[in-house]
Amino acid sequence: MAEITYAQAINQALREEMLNDSKVFCMGEDIALHGGIFGATRGLFKEFGAERVRNTPISEAGFIGTAVGAAVTGMRPVAELMYIDFTAVCMDQIVNQAAKLRYMFGGKAKVPIVIRTQGGGGRGNAAQHSQSLEAWFVHIPGIKVVMPATPYDAKGLLKSAIRDDDPVLFIEHKILYSVKGDVPEGEYLIPLGKADIKRPGKDVTVIATSLMVHRALSAAEKLAKEGIDVEVIDPRTLKPLDIETIVSSVKKTNRVVIVHEAHKTGGVGAEIATRIMEEAFDYLDAPIKRVAGMDVPIPYNMELEKICIPQEEDIIDAIKSVL
């Protein structure tokens, strides 16, 4: 094991897969010499050159469309969108092309494209650079949605995503890039669609995504001092969703809190809650509680931003409310 940052884990995954398969290449705005806005591609241009680490114009529709074309014709592009907010500029390329081409061609065309993008708030980047839009894409058949919370998960899941023959939206939280964690020095893969129990417990199940996993774990440690034993589950992949692991936990704890940073209305928490109701209703001893972002644009002011995004105290209050 080596302790590295989340950004370094992403970088390692990209480098290893580029060494493993000459068809893998990276593209995006300022990813070459600059190494990307968050440094995740730093050093790759020097090692692999301009053919495989390609700077693109500031045209998300253009270079995502190019990546889709490259994938259909046999390459494995990893395209970086600086912020998930910018998916709004290239929705046709993602939703109507990448997600549907394999189906439209009767399975004869594969679309092995990974779109790496950065989501979430916490840096005062304001309403157009701080959104959590994963629910948009969970709704679309044909595209997989991954949200790793740790360096270990980020590397293992990205390697699996690059090797997958279907489009994958790979969402990295901008606050997590500097977070450190243990990562194996040898090669490993984490299968898409497999949740991880980050902390076992018996009193309540907390299902959290991305940055909220860390806040849920911190909340669980504080509550343990009060005799409350919290199980924290990270789905890691929102589509496909590992509902079996979640339901198994619910049958044990009988109480559920779902935590995500995205707006509450229409968020993935609603889908997860419904699946639990459909498959484990008889095991619930309390209503499911959601902790989510407010239904407002994310403010630029840092103090206002904190109010709009779930904090550790909000998770603690929600857990206590279902006990």
VEXDREN-2710 file (C-alpha; in Angstrom, 1 decimal):
% VEXDREN-2710
k/r/px/py/pz
1/MET/0.0/0.0/0.0
2/ALA/1.0/3.6/-0.6
3/GLU/-0.7/6.7/0.7
4/ILE/-1.6/9.0/-2.2
5/THR/-4.1/11.7/-2.9
6/TYR/-7.3/11.2/-4.9
7/ALA/-5.9/13.2/-7.8
8/GLN/-2.8/11.0/-7.8
9/ALA/-5.0/7.9/-7.8
10/ILE/-6.8/9.2/-10.9
11/ASN/-3.5/10.0/-12.5
12/GLN/-2.1/6.5/-11.8
13/ALA/-5.2/4.9/-13.3
14/LEU/-5.0/6.9/-16.5
15/ARG/-1.2/6.2/-16.9
16/GLU/-1.6/2.4/-16.2
17/GLU/-4.5/2.1/-18.7
18/MET/-2.6/4.1/-21.3
19/LEU/0.4/1.8/-20.9
20/ASN/-1.9/-1.2/-21.0
21/ASP/-3.8/-0.3/-24.2
22/SER/-2.6/2.0/-27.0
23/LYS/-6.2/2.8/-27.9
24/VAL/-6.7/4.7/-24.6
25/PHE/-6.1/8.4/-24.9
26/CYS/-7.1/11.6/-23.0
27/MET/-8.6/14.8/-24.3
28/GLY/-10.0/17.9/-22.7
29/GLU/-9.3/21.6/-22.0
30/ASP/-5.8/22.4/-20.6
31/ILE/-5.1/18.7/-19.8
32/ALA/-1.7/18.6/-21.6
33/LEU/1.2/20.7/-20.3
34/HIS/-1.1/22.3/-17.6
35/GLY/-2.2/18.9/-16.4
36/GLY/-5.9/19.8/-16.1
37/ILE/-7.5/22.4/-13.8
38/PHE/-7.1/20.0/-10.8
39/GLY/-3.8/18.4/-11.8
40/ALA/-5.2/15.0/-12.5
41/THR/-3.4/14.6/-15.8
42/ARG/-0.1/16.1/-14.7
43/GLY/2.9/14.5/-16.4
44/LEU/0.9/12.4/-18.9
45/PHE/1.6/14.8/-21.8
46/LYS/5.4/14.5/-21.2
47/GLU/5.2/10.7/-21.1
48/PHE/2.7/10.0/-23.9
49/GLY/2.9/13.0/-26.2
50/ALA/0.4/15.1/-28.0
51/GLU/-1.2/12.2/-29.9
52/ARG/-2.6/10.6/-26.7
53/VAL/-3.0/13.6/-24.4
54/ARG/-4.9/16.2/-26.5
55/ASN/-5.8/19.7/-25.6
56/THR/-9.2/20.7/-27.0
57/PRO/-10.9/23.9/-27.8
58/ILE/-13.3/25.4/-25.3
59/SER/-16.1/23.6/-27.0
60/GLU/-17.6/20.8/-24.9
61/ALA/-20.1/19.8/-27.6
62/GLY/-17.3/19.6/-30.1
63/PHE/-14.8/17.5/-28.2
64/ILE/-17.4/15.2/-26.6
65/GLY/-18.8/14.6/-30.0
66/THR/-15.3/13.8/-31.3
67/ALA/-14.8/11.4/-28.4
68/VAL/-18.0/9.6/-29.2
69/GLY/-16.9/9.2/-32.8
70/ALA/-13.5/8.0/-31.7
71/ALA/-15.1/5.4/-29.4
72/VAL/-17.4/4.1/-32.1
73/THR/-14.4/3.6/-34.5
74/GLY/-12.4/1.6/-32.0
75/MET/-10.6/3.9/-29.7
76/ARG/-11.1/4.3/-25.9
77/PRO/-11.2/8.1/-25.2
78/VAL/-11.1/9.5/-21.7
79/ALA/-12.6/13.0/-22.1
80/GLU/-12.4/15.5/-19.3
81/LEU/-15.1/18.1/-18.7
82/MET/-13.8/20.7/-16.3
83/TYR/-17.1/20.8/-14.4
84/ILE/-20.2/18.7/-14.5
85/ASP/-22.2/21.9/-15.1
86/PHE/-20.7/21.9/-18.6
87/THR/-22.5/18.7/-19.5
88/ALA/-25.5/21.0/-20.2
89/VAL/-23.5/22.2/-23.3
90/CYS/-23.1/18.7/-24.7
91/MET/-26.3/16.9/-23.6
92/ASP/-27.1/15.8/-27.2
93/GLN/-23.7/14.1/-27.6
94/ILE/-24.0/12.3/-24.2
95/VAL/-27.7/11.5/-24.0
96/ASN/-28.7/11.1/-27.7
97/GLN/-25.5/9.7/-29.1
98/ALA/-23.1/8.1/-26.7
99/ALA/-25.9/6.4/-24.6
100/LYS/-27.9/5.2/-27.5
101/LEU/-25.6/4.2/-30.4
102/ARG/-25.0/0.7/-29.2
103/TYR/-28.7/0.1/-29.1
104/MET/-29.5/1.9/-32.3
105/PHE/-26.9/-0.3/-34.2
106/GLY/-28.3/-3.5/-32.7
107/GLY/-25.2/-4.1/-30.6
108/LYS/-22.8/-3.9/-33.5
109/ALA/-21.3/-0.6/-32.3
110/LYS/-19.6/-0.2/-29.0
111/VAL/-19.1/3.2/-27.3
112/PRO/-16.2/2.7/-24.8
113/ILE/-16.0/6.4/-23.7
114/VAL/-15.3/7.7/-20.2
115/ILE/-16.3/11.2/-19.5
116/ARG/-14.4/12.4/-16.4
117/THR/-15.9/15.4/-14.8
118/GLN/-15.9/17.3/-11.5
119/GLY/-19.0/17.9/-9.4
120/GLY/-20.1/19.4/-6.1
121/GLY/-19.5/22.6/-4.2
122/GLY/-17.4/23.7/-1.2
123/ARG/-15.0/26.0/-3.0
124/GLY/-17.2/29.1/-3.5
125/ASN/-17.3/28.5/-7.3
126/ALA/-20.9/29.8/-7.5
127/ALA/-24.0/28.5/-9.2
128/GLN/-22.6/27.6/-12.6
129/HIS/-19.6/25.6/-11.3
130/SER/-20.8/23.8/-8.2
131/GLN/-23.7/21.6/-9.2
132/SER/-24.3/17.9/-8.5
133/LEU/-26.1/16.7/-11.6
134/GLU/-25.7/12.9/-11.4
135/ALA/-29.5/12.3/-11.4
136/TRP/-29.8/13.7/-14.9
137/PHE/-27.7/10.8/-16.2
138/VAL/-28.9/8.1/-13.9
139/HIS/-32.2/8.6/-15.7
140/ILE/-30.8/7.7/-19.1
141/PRO/-30.5/4.1/-20.2
142/GLY/-27.2/3.2/-21.8
143/ILE/-24.8/5.2/-19.6
144/LYS/-23.2/4.2/-16.4
145/VAL/-22.7/6.7/-13.5
146/VAL/-19.8/6.4/-11.1
147/MET/-19.0/8.6/-8.0
148/PRO/-15.9/7.4/-6.1
149/ALA/-15.3/8.8/-2.6
150/THR/-11.8/7.6/-1.8
151/PRO/-8.4/7.3/-3.7
152/TYR/-8.7/3.5/-3.5
153/ASP/-12.1/3.6/-5.2
154/ALA/-11.2/6.3/-7.6
155/LYS/-8.3/4.3/-9.1
156/GLY/-10.0/0.9/-9.2
157/LEU/-13.3/2.2/-10.6
158/LEU/-11.6/4.4/-13.2
159/LYS/-9.6/1.5/-14.5
160/SER/-12.8/-0.6/-14.8
161/ALA/-14.6/2.3/-16.5
162/ILE/-11.9/2.7/-19.1
163/ARG/-12.1/-1.1/-19.9
164/ASP/-15.9/-1.0/-20.1
165/ASP/-17.5/-1.1/-23.6
166/ASP/-20.3/1.3/-22.6
167/PRO/-20.2/5.0/-21.9
168/VAL/-19.3/5.9/-18.3
169/LEU/-19.8/9.3/-16.6
170/PHE/-17.1/9.4/-14.0
171/ILE/-17.8/12.1/-11.4
172/GLU/-15.0/13.3/-9.2
173/HIS/-15.7/15.7/-6.3
174/LYS/-13.4/18.8/-6.5
175/ILE/-13.0/18.8/-2.7
176/LEU/-11.7/15.3/-2.7
177/TYR/-8.7/15.7/-4.9
178/SER/-6.4/16.4/-2.0
179/VAL/-7.8/13.7/0.3
180/LYS/-5.3/11.0/1.0
181/GLY/-5.8/7.2/1.3
182/ASP/-4.1/3.9/1.0
183/VAL/-3.9/2.5/-2.6
184/PRO/-2.3/-0.9/-3.6
185/GLU/0.9/-0.5/-5.5
186/GLY/-0.1/-3.5/-7.8
187/GLU/-2.9/-3.5/-10.3
188/TYR/-6.4/-4.0/-9.1
189/LEU/-9.9/-3.3/-10.4
190/ILE/-13.2/-2.5/-8.7
191/PRO/-16.2/-3.8/-10.6
192/LEU/-18.9/-1.3/-11.6
193/GLY/-22.1/-1.8/-9.8
194/LYS/-20.7/-3.0/-6.4
195/ALA/-21.4/-1.0/-3.3
196/ASP/-19.0/-0.8/-0.4
197/ILE/-19.8/-0.9/3.3
198/LYS/-17.5/1.8/4.6
199/ARG/-18.5/1.3/8.2
200/PRO/-20.5/-1.7/9.6
201/GLY/-23.2/-0.9/12.2
202/LYS/-26.5/-2.2/13.5
203/ASP/-28.7/0.7/14.4
204/VAL/-29.2/2.7/11.2
205/THR/-28.1/2.5/7.6
206/VAL/-26.7/5.7/6.1
207/ILE/-26.3/5.6/2.3
208/ALA/-24.0/8.4/1.2
209/THR/-22.3/9.4/-2.1
210/SER/-19.0/11.1/-2.9
211/LEU/-18.0/13.8/-0.4
212/MET/-21.0/13.0/1.8
213/VAL/-19.4/9.6/2.5
214/HIS/-16.7/11.3/4.5
215/ARG/-19.2/13.5/6.4
216/ALA/-21.3/10.5/7.1
217/LEU/-18.3/8.5/8.5
218/SER/-17.4/11.5/10.7
219/ALA/-20.9/11.8/11.9
220/ALA/-21.0/8.0/12.7
221/GLU/-17.8/8.3/14.8
222/LYS/-19.3/11.0/16.9
223/LEU/-22.6/9.1/17.3
224/ALA/-20.7/6.0/18.4
225/LYS/-19.6/7.9/21.5
226/GLU/-23.3/8.2/22.3
227/GLY/-23.9/4.5/21.8
228/ILE/-25.4/4.8/18.3
229/ASP/-24.0/2.3/15.8
230/VAL/-24.2/3.6/12.3
231/GLU/-23.6/1.5/9.1
232/VAL/-22.3/3.7/6.2
233/ILE/-22.8/2.4/2.7
234/ASP/-21.2/4.0/-0.4
235/PRO/-22.9/2.8/-3.6
236/ARG/-19.9/4.0/-5.6
237/THR/-21.8/3.3/-8.8
238/LEU/-25.2/4.9/-9.0
239/LYS/-25.9/3.1/-12.3
240/PRO/-25.9/0.2/-12.1
241/LEU/-27.0/0.4/-8.4
242/ASP/-26.1/-2.4/-6.0
243/ILE/-29.5/-2.5/-4.4
244/GLU/-28.8/-5.9/-2.9
245/THR/-26.1/-4.6/-0.5
246/ILE/-28.4/-1.8/0.5
247/VAL/-31.4/-4.0/1.1
248/SER/-29.3/-6.4/3.1
249/SER/-28.2/-3.6/5.4
250/VAL/-31.8/-2.3/5.8
251/LYS/-33.0/-5.7/6.9
252/LYS/-30.3/-5.6/9.6
253/THR/-30.7/-2.0/10.9
254/ASN/-34.4/-1.3/10.0
255/ARG/-33.7/2.4/9.6
256/VAL/-32.4/4.4/6.7
257/VAL/-30.9/7.9/6.1
258/ILE/-29.8/8.8/2.5
259/VAL/-27.3/11.6/2.1
260/HIS/-26.3/13.4/-1.1
261/GLU/-25.1/16.8/-2.1
262/ALA/-27.5/17.3/-5.1
263/HIS/-30.8/19.1/-4.8
264/LYS/-33.3/17.1/-2.8
265/THR/-36.1/17.2/-5.4
266/GLY/-35.5/14.6/-8.1
267/GLY/-32.2/13.5/-6.6
268/VAL/-30.9/10.0/-6.6
269/GLY/-31.9/9.7/-3.0
270/ALA/-35.5/9.6/-4.1
271/GLU/-34.7/6.6/-6.4
272/ILE/-32.8/4.8/-3.7
273/ALA/-35.6/5.4/-1.2
274/THR/-38.2/4.0/-3.6
275/ARG/-36.2/0.9/-4.3
276/ILE/-35.9/0.3/-0.6
277/MET/-39.7/0.8/-0.2
278/GLU/-40.3/-1.7/-3.0
279/GLU/-37.9/-4.4/-1.8
280/ALA/-37.7/-3.9/2.0
281/PHE/-40.7/-2.0/3.2
282/ASP/-41.7/-4.6/5.8
283/TYR/-38.3/-4.2/7.5
284/LEU/-38.5/-0.5/8.1
285/ASP/-39.2/0.7/11.6
286/ALA/-39.2/4.4/10.7
287/PRO/-39.7/6.5/7.6
288/ILE/-36.7/6.9/5.3
289/LYS/-35.0/10.3/5.8
290/ARG/-33.2/12.2/3.1
291/VAL/-30.4/14.7/3.7
292/ALA/-29.7/16.7/0.6
293/GLY/-28.9/20.1/-0.9
294/MET/-31.5/22.8/-0.8
295/ASP/-33.5/23.4/-4.0
296/VAL/-31.7/26.7/-4.7
297/PRO/-28.8/27.7/-7.0
298/ILE/-25.5/27.3/-5.1
299/PRO/-24.5/30.7/-3.7
300/TYR/-21.1/32.2/-4.3
301/ASN/-20.8/33.3/-0.7
302/MET/-19.1/30.5/1.3
303/GLU/-21.2/30.8/4.4
304/LEU/-24.4/30.7/2.4
305/GLU/-23.0/27.8/0.4
306/LYS/-22.5/25.8/3.6
307/ILE/-26.2/26.3/4.5
308/CYS/-27.3/24.9/1.1
309/ILE/-25.1/21.8/1.2
310/PRO/-25.5/19.0/3.8
311/GLN/-23.1/19.3/6.7
312/GLU/-22.1/16.8/9.4
313/GLU/-24.6/18.3/11.9
314/ASP/-27.4/17.7/9.4
315/ILE/-26.6/14.1/9.1
316/ILE/-26.4/13.6/12.8
317/ASP/-29.8/15.2/13.3
318/ALA/-31.3/13.0/10.6
319/ILE/-29.9/9.8/12.1
320/LYS/-31.3/10.8/15.6
321/SER/-34.7/11.6/14.0
322/VAL/-35.1/8.0/12.7
323/LEU/-34.0/6.3/16.0
END
